[in-house]
Amino acid sequence: MLMQGFAGLMSLLSLALILFSGFAVVDAAIRREDAYRAASKQTKPFWLIILSIAFVVNWLFSILSFLPVIGLIATIVYMVDVRPAVRQISGGGGRGRRGGGSSSDGPYGPYNGGR
């Protein structure tokens, strides 16, 4: 009984890792390549290769081995470091700001230049 519960938990964790790394691959594929260079975050092919390898490793190997952990680390680095920088460069997503805004808008509203 306990072993079946553990196996079920490991299956769910493995599925979560596969979905997480799959999302990262798709996200890296749809971003513009010049945004990676502008953000100084390697290149788009580099991240596509790394994240694709992480996806395949998560798909093929058990979560209890060390290779999926390495893939998870690469995916986390992409998601918390590269993705926000590339999104900021390419203009995607502004933390809930939907109506656009001018280039002089700060985090708390428009900036008037000290007037």
Protein Blocks (a to p, Z undefined) as FASTA:
>chain_A
ZZmmmmmmmmmmmmmmmmmmmmmmmmmmmpcfklmmmnonajfklmmmmmmmmmmmmmmp
cfkbmklmmmmmmmmmmmmmmmmmmmmmnopajehiangpafkbcfkbccehhZZ
